[in-house]
Amino acid sequence: MNINQEIKVLRGAVLACLALSVVIVTTGMKAKNDGNFETLTVQRLNVVEADGTVKMLITNAARFPTTEQVNGRVLNEDRKKRSGMLFFNEDGIEAGGFIYDGSKTETGHSAGMSLTFDKYDGDQVMQLLTVDQRRGDKRRLSSGLAFNDRPEFETQQGVRDIMRELSQITDITERRKKAAEYEEKGLIGGATRVLLGKTGEKNNGLFLFAKDGSPRAMFYVDEQDNVKLEFLNAKGEVTRTLSAIE
């Protein structure tokens, strides 16, 4: 076989391999790709719809998205990276998530977990939260289920833009004035209205708040197992107390 014949044979073999590769790829893409795994080890897992829209994101701390775009949006460049999950609605907008962390510090430890559910294109309206902090010989534990009010015209991108604008105002008085203007327009703000759980002062009960976030009523059992019902004014002063031993 001369050189020309060898080239023709080689060329034919290459073309045959290419054709076979195309068949394998196209049929493989159409095939049902189900699989069973005993162990799957990943740094991040994106659960997507057929069109590529991310619906749920499971990640370690290092791969937590901050400046990275998800569904065409930067989520929050100032957010601390944590392990957990993020949820997204049909429009690809973040709708809540589950995050957690915990580590030793120079004086003790700091740990916490948070499960949140957001209003549409806004921030959290419900949160299940626990915080555990130790500094030296003092340890503060709190946990609860909170229900929050959010501004009527709040949007996730709008809040980011406003916060970025406010951070550029160096005069504190002017910054607070500008923030109050945005709050009046219903663009930023919000406050916890109901909290059911345990406070850092070891009071277990139901805590109610006004629109500005100030406490107004507390029905709880304290560290000494005393049952109390307290009413507070706008200044946070207790105006009336009812006790089970009265």
C-alpha positions, 0 to 999 in steps of 0.5 A, spaced: 500 500 500 502 506 497 502 513 501 496 515 497 492 509 499 494 509 506 492 517 507 485 515 504 484 509 509 486 514 514 481 519 512 476 514 511 477 512 518 477 519 521 470 520 518 467 514 520 469 515 527 466 522 527 460 520 524 460 515 530 461 520 535 455 524 532 451 518 533 453 517 540 452 524 542 445 526 539 442 519 541 445 520 548 442 527 549 435 524 547 436 518 552 433 518 559 439 520 563 436 517 570 442 514 574 442 511 581 448 513 586 450 511 593 454 517 594 454 523 590 460 528 592 459 535 590 461 543 592 455 545 589 448 543 586 444 547 581 437 544 580 434 547 574 428 547 569 428 544 562 430 551 560 435 552 565 432 556 570 435 555 577 430 553 582 434 550 588 441 551 589 445 547 594 452 549 596 458 549 600 460 556 603 466 557 598 461 556 592 455 560 595 453 566 590 454 573 592 457 577 586 455 571 581 449 572 577 443 566 578 438 567 573 441 573 570 441 577 577 446 578 582 443 576 589 447 580 594 454 582 593 455 584 601 452 577 603 456 573 607 458 566 604 455 560 608 453 553 606 446 551 605 440 552 600 437 557 596 430 557 593 427 560 586 420 562 584 418 560 577 421 567 575 427 565 577 427 570 583 430 568 590 424 566 594 428 564 601 433 559 603 436 555 608 443 557 611 447 555 617 454 556 620 458 555 626 465 555 628 470 557 634 472 564 636 478 567 640 473 567 646 468 561 645 464 560 639 459 563 634 453 558 630 446 559 627 441 556 622 436 560 619 430 558 614 427 564 611 421 565 606 421 571 602 415 575 599 415 576 591 421 579 589 422 582 596 425 580 603 423 575 608 416 575 611 417 569 615 424 566 619 425 560 623 432 562 626 437 560 632 443 563 634 448 560 639 454 565 641 459 564 647 464 569 649 468 567 655 464 564 660 457 567 658 453 563 653 447 566 649 442 562 646 436 564 642 431 561 637 424 562 634 419 563 629 418 570 626 413 574 622 415 580 619 412 586 615 416 588 609 415 595 605 409 595 600 414 597 594 420 593 596 424 589 590 430 586 591 434 590 586 431 596 588 433 595 595 440 593 593 441 600 589 438 604 595 443 601 600 449 602 595 446 609 594 446 610 602 453 607 603 456 613 599 453 618 603 458 620 608 454 625 613 450 620 618 444 625 619 444 626 611 444 618 610 438 617 615 434 623 612 435 620 605 433 613 608 427 615 612 425 618 605 425 611 602 422 608 608 416 613 607 415 611 600 415 604 602 421 602 598 426 600 604 425 598 611 420 593 614 420 590 622 418 584 626 411 583 628 411 577 631 416 572 635 414 566 638 420 563 641 426 563 646 430 570 647 437 571 649 434 573 656 431 566 657 424 568 656 420 563 653 413 566 650 410 570 645 412 577 643 408 582 639 411 588 636 409 595 633 410 597 625 416 600 627 419 594 630 418 596 638 416 591 643 408 592 645 406 586 648 410 580 651 407 573 654 412 569 657 415 564 662 422 567 665 428 564 667 425 563 674 418 559 671 414 566 673 409 567 668 408 574 666 404 578 661 407 585 660 404 591 656 409 596 653 408 603 650 412 606 644 418 608 648 419 601 650 417 602 657 412 597 661 406 600 662 402 594 666 404 587 668 400 581 670 403 575 673 400 568 674 401 569 682 397 575 682 
